[in-house]
Amino acid sequence: PEHLRCLDGLAPITKQTGGRGRPRRGEVQMRRAYCRPLREAFFQWASTAILRDARSKRRLAELRARGHSWGRSMRQLGDGLLRLLNAALRADTTYDPNYERPSDVAEKTGVAMP
């Protein structure tokens, strides 16, 4: 999955600043070297997801409320969808929009997970 993230441009690039003295934080940039048709496919997937999936629509609203640009929000949503696809393929299951992670259920109900 990491190779696919790099190919479609979803994986960010961390640019480290080399300097002496105090440590400096790295700068995160958008990946410019990517497969254009693959990136466009992920953008279309994310666009369709916000129209048809309530969870994706909520996630996009959260990202936009945090001040992310439209493009960055769509890339992050596409990255999440790719992770979801990878998890579904590994578990040999299909996507269920009503599925909630056990940690989310425990948080909502206030019951601690074992």
N, C-alpha and C positions, 0 to 999 in steps of 0.2 A: 504493500500500500504506500510506503514512503516513496518508492520510485515513481509511482503513478502521480503522487502529489507534486513531485518535482517536474514531471513531464507536462502536467496541465497548468503549472504555475501557481498552485495553491499553497505550496510550501514557501514560507518566507525565507529571506536571506538575512543572516545576522552578520553585520559588518562590525568587526572589532576594531577599536581604535588602539593603536600601539603607542604607548607613552610611558615615560618614567614617572616615578613618584606614585601618587595615589591612583588606585585602580579606576578606570573609566567604564561607564556602561556602554554596552554594544548598541548599535543602531540597527533597527529592523527595517528592511526594505522589501518592496514587492519584487518578486522574481520576474525578470524581463526575458529570460531565455525559456521559452515554453513552446509546446505544440499548439498552435492556434486552433485547429479544429477540435482538439480535445478540450481546450479551455472553453470554447464556445458551447460545446456539448454540456459541460458542467454548469455553465451559466444558464442554459435553457432548462436543465434539470432543476436548478434552484428556482428559476422563474415559475416553472410549473408547480413546484412544491409550495410556493407561497400562495398560489391560487387555489390549490386543492387540499392542502394539509394545514390544519389549524396550528399544530405544534411548530411548523416551519414559519408560519405567519407571525406567531408570538415571538419566536427567536429573532426574526428580522426586526420586529418592533423594538425588542430589547437592545439589539445592536445599534439601531438608529438612535434610540434614546440616549445611549452612551456617547453619541457624537461621531460614530463611524460614518464614513461616506457610503453612498449607495454601492459603489463598486467593491469596497472593502467588506461591507456587510454581505454582499452576494458571494464573494469569494469564501468568506468564513462559513456561510451557510452551505455552500457547495462542499467545503472541506468536511463539515459535519455529516453531510449526506454520504460522502465517500466512506467515512468511518462507519456509518450505519450499515452501508452496503457490505463492507468488509466483515463486520460482526455477523450480519445475517448469513453471509456465505460460509463463514467459519462454523456457525452453529447449525448450518443446513436447515434454515428456516426462512419464512417469508416475512415481509414487513407487516407489522400490525400497528396501526395508528393509535389503538387504544392501550397498547402495552405501556406500563409504567415500571421504571426500575424499582427494585425493592427499597433502595435508599430514599427514593422520592415518596413512596407510599409511607414509609416510616416517618419521614419528615412531616407529611400532611396529617397523619393520625397521631403523632406524638409517641408512638410505640417504638422502643429501641429495637434495633435489629440484633439477632443473636450472634 
